[in-house]
Amino acid sequence: MSLDNSKIKLNVSPAPHIKEKQTLPDIMKITLWALAFPAAGSIFFFGVPALLLIIVTSLSALLAEIFVLKFLRKGKKGIGSPSDMSALITGLILALVLPAGFPLWAAGLGAAFAIIIVKHTAGGLGRNIFNPALMGRAFLTAAFPVMITTYAINYRSISDYEAVSSATPLSAAKFERGGEEVTDAPLLAYFIGEKKGSLGETSPLLILIGLSVLLIGKAADWRLPAAYFGSFIFFSILVWLFYPGYSLDPLTSLFTGGVMLGGAFMVTDPVTTPVTPKGKLVFGIGAGFLTMLIRVFSGYPEGVMFSILLMNAVTPLINRVTPVKKYGSIG
C-alpha cells in the first residue's frame, strides 16, 4: 500500500506546541476577583482611609505603567500593557500590605517605584526577579520606617487591647510581653478580622476565600501555599515547644501578621517563583522557614516580606537544580 504524501498536511509552528486555554488576561481577572475579598474586608475594617489608599496605589501604578510604556520604552513589545491589569494588581497588593493610616503621597511613590524601578528595569511584564509590590513595600519601609509601623485602629474590633494600643500583636509579643498571649479577643475573632495590621492581613477568613478563588480558577499552583503554610506551622511549633517565650502559639502566629496574605498572593506569584513542581515546594518551604527565623531571632517582628524577597533572589537557582525530566528520557 502506497502513501500519497501530497495529501498529508503538516502544520509547522514555533514552540510552544502545547498551549493552555487560559490566557494572561484570564489569570489577571481571576487574581483581581481573588484580591477583591481582602480588599473589601479592609474597607469594612478600616473605613475610608483604606479605600483611599487602594485608589491611590492602584491609580499610581497604572499611571506609572502608562508613563514607562509611552515615554521610556516606546515601541518595544512584550513588556506589558495597562490593559493586561498587571500594574493594577501590583498597586492593589501594595495597598494591602500597608497600614490604613499610611500617607497617600508616600503610597503613590511606592507604587511608582514598584512599576518603574522593579518591574520595568528588569525588562517588563514577566521578567522581574522580585515581586514588585513587596519591593515597593521594602522601599517604603526603608524610606519611612515610622510611618509604615503606625497602625490605624480597626473600627470593627471588640477587643480593648486592639482599640487602645498602637502595637500589632506581633510587635507586642516581641517587644512588650515576651511572647505571651497579647490579645483579649478570642482566636476566632482574630480569624475573622479583629486585629490591627496592614489592610489585607487583618482577616485570614477573607484571604482563604481569595486563595480558593485562585486555586479553583487555576491562577495559582497549590504547591506554593501548601508548602509555605506547612513549613511555617512546622517551624512555629518547634519554636513554641522548645523556645517558649520567643513566639506566639502556632495558630495565633499563623493568623497574625502577613503570613496568610503572603502565602495566598505573594508566594503564588507565577513570575517570581519557580516553574518546576519540586522547585515550588522548595520555595514554599524555604520562605516559611525564613519567615519564622526572622520573626524569632531578628530585631524585626515580621518576616514575610523579607523571606519572600530572599527566596525570589534564589528562584533562578532553584529552577536550575530542580529540572523537570525531559520527555522520552530514561533517567
N, C-alpha and C positions, 0 to 999 in steps of 0.2 A: 504494500500500500504506500503510495507516494503522498507526500505532504506538500500542498500548494502554499509556498511561502508568501506568495503575492496576496493571499487573503488574511495573513496574520498582521494585526495592527498592534504595535508596541507603543505605549505612552512613555516617553522619556522625559523625566523632570528632575530637577536638582533635589538633593536631600533637604529636609527630612521626608521620608516616604511614608511614615506612619504619623498621622496628624490627629490631634484631639479635636473633637467637635466644639469644645469650649474655647472661645476666643478671649483675648485680653480684656476687651470691654465687658464681657460677661463676668469675668473674675472680679473686675473692679466694681461692678454693680453689686455683686454678692457681698463683697467686702464692705461696701457702703451700707448695705442693709444690716450687716452684722454690727457695724460700728454704731448704727442708729440706736441700738438698745442702751449701751453705756452712755452715749451722748445725751439721750433723752433723760436717763436717770440723773446725770449730772445737773441738768437744768432743774429737775424736780428737787434735788437735794440742796442745790446752791443758788437757784434763782437766776435773776437777770445777769449777774456777773459771769456766770458760766455761759449763758447764751451769747453774750458779747464777746467773750474770749474765743468761742468756737467760730463766730462770724469773722473776727479779725484774723485769726490764724489761717482759716480757710481761704479768705479773700487775698491775704498777703501771699500765700503760697501760689495761688492761681496767677496773680499779677506778676510775681517773680518768674514763673514759668513762661508767661507771655513775653516778658521783657527779654529773657535769655534767648528764646526761640526767634524773636523778631529782630533783635539788635546784635546779639553776640554770636549766635550760631545760625544765622540766616542761610537758608538753602540746604542745610545739612539734614539728611533723612535718617530715620531710625533712632532718634534721640528723645522722642516724646512729643506729646501734643496736649494742649489744655483739654481737648475733648476725650482723652483717654482716662481722665479723672485721677491719675496717679498723684498729681500735685494736690488735688483736693483731699485725697486720703491722707497724704503726708501732713497737711495743715490740720486736719481733724484729729489725727493721732497725737500731734504735738499739743493741741489744746487739752486732750485728755490726760496728758502727763504733766500738766501744770496746775498749780493751785488756783482756786477761783478768784482770789484777790490779786493775782499777778497783773502788773501794769500792762495795758493793752499795747502801748507803743513798743515795749520790750518783747511782747509776744509776737508782734508783727515782724520785728527784727529777727527773732529766732526762726520764724517760718521762711523768711527770705534767705537766711543763712543755710537752712536745710536744703532749699531748692538750688540756689545759685552755687554755693560752695561745695556742698556734699554731693548732690545729685549730678550736676552738670559738669563740674570739673573732673568727675570720674568718667564722663562720656555720655551721660544722659540716661534715659529710661532703660532699666535692666542691666546697667553696667556699674552701678555704685557698689562699693565694697561694704560700706557701713549703712545701717538703717538711717535714712535722712532725718526722720522725726526724733529718734534718740540722739543723734548727733546735734540736732538743734537744741534739744534739752541740755545736753552736755555743755554746749556753748553758753547757754543761758545760766547754767549752774556755775560755770567759771566766771562769767561776767557779772552776775547779780546773785551772789550766794545768799544774801539776807532776804531779798525779795522772794526767791524761789523756795525758801523754807518758812515763809509766813503763810499759814493756812487759815482760810476763812471758816467760820462756824457753819456746820451742817444744820440747815434750818429744820430738818426733819428728825434731828436727834432727840432721843428721850433721855439720854444719859447726862447727868450733871457734869460728869468729867468732860464729856465732849463739848458741852455748852460753855464751859469756863476756860479750860486750859487751851493754850495755843500750840501745844505739842501734839504730834501724831502719836499713836500707840507705840510705834517702833522707836521713836526718839525718846519717849517717856520710859520705855523698858530699858533702853540702853544707858540713858544719862540720869534718870531720876529715881527709878525704883529697882534698878539692878536685875531686870528680867522677871520681876514678879507680875502678877496679873494687874493690868493697868486700866481696865475698863469696868465701869459699873453696869454696862449693858450686857445682856446675855449674848452668847455666841451666835444664836440665830439672828439677833438684831444686827450683829456685825455682818453676817452673811447677806442680809437684805440691803444694808447700807447705812447703819447707824455709827458712822465714824468720820473723822476728818481725813484729809489726804488730797491728792490730786483729783481732778474732775472725774476721770474714768475709773479710778481704782476703788471707789467707795462701795460699790455693790457687786460682790462676786456672783450673785444670782444673775444679774443682767449680763455680766461678762460671759458666764457659761451659756446663756441663751445665744449671745452673739457668736461664741465659738461653735455652738451647734449649727448655726446657720452656715458658717464657713465650711464645716466638715460635711454637712449634708449637701451643700452646693459644690463640693469638691474644689473649693478655693484654697484649701489648706490640707496638708498631709497630717494624718492623725499621729504619726510617729513623733513629730516635733513636740507638741504639747504634752503627749503622754510621757515621753522621756524626761521632759523638763519638770513637770509636776511630780512624777515619780521620784526623780533624783532629789528634788528639793525636799520632799516629805521624808525620804530615807535619811538624808543627812541632818535634817532638823530633829528627827527622832534620836539620832545618835548624840547630837549636842545636848538635847533635852535630858537624855538619860545619864550621860557621862560627864557633862559640864553644866550642872544645874546652876541657874542664875545668869547664864550667858545668853539665854534666848527665851522667848515665849514658848508656850506649848505648841506642838506641830500644827494643829488646826488653826489656832489664832495666828500663828506665823504665816500660814497659807492665805488667810483671809485679810491680813493687814499688809499695807504697802502695795507695791506694784507687781507682786508675783502673778496674780491672776490675770491682770491686764497684759503683762509682758508675755506670759505663756500663751495667751489667746491671740494677740495681734502683732507681736514683735518677733517672737521666736518662730512664728509661722510665715514670716516674710519670705516668699519664694526666691527673691533676688539675692538676699544677703545670707542665706542659709544653704547648706549642702544640697546637692541634687541627687545624691545616691541614698538608697534606703538605709544602709549602715551608717553613712555619714550623718543622716538626720538624727539617728539615735545617739551618736557620739556628741553631736552638737547640743542636743537637749540635755543629756547627762552632764556635760561639761558646764553648761550655763546654770543648771540647777545647783551643782556643787559650788561654783564660784559665787553665786548669789548668797548662799549660806555662809561661805567662807568670809566674804566681805562684811556681811551683817554682823558676824560674831567677833571677828578678830581685827577689824579695821576701826578707824575712828569715825566711820560713816554708818548711820543706822540702816541705810538701804543699799542693796547691791544689785538690783535688777538691771538698771541701765548699764552699769559698768560691765557686768558679767556678759550681757548680750553683745555689747560692742567688742569686748575682748574675743568672744567666740566668732564674731563677724570677721575679725582680723585673721583668724586661722582657718576660715572656711575653705579657701583655695587648697590649703594643705590637707584638710580633711577629705576633700573631693579626690585628691591625688592618692591618698593612702587607702581609700575605700572604694576602689573601682568596681564597676558592675561587670560581671562575667560577659565577655563578648559572645554574640550569637554564634553557635556552632562550635564553640571552644570546648575542649575536653577537661582541662584543668580548672 
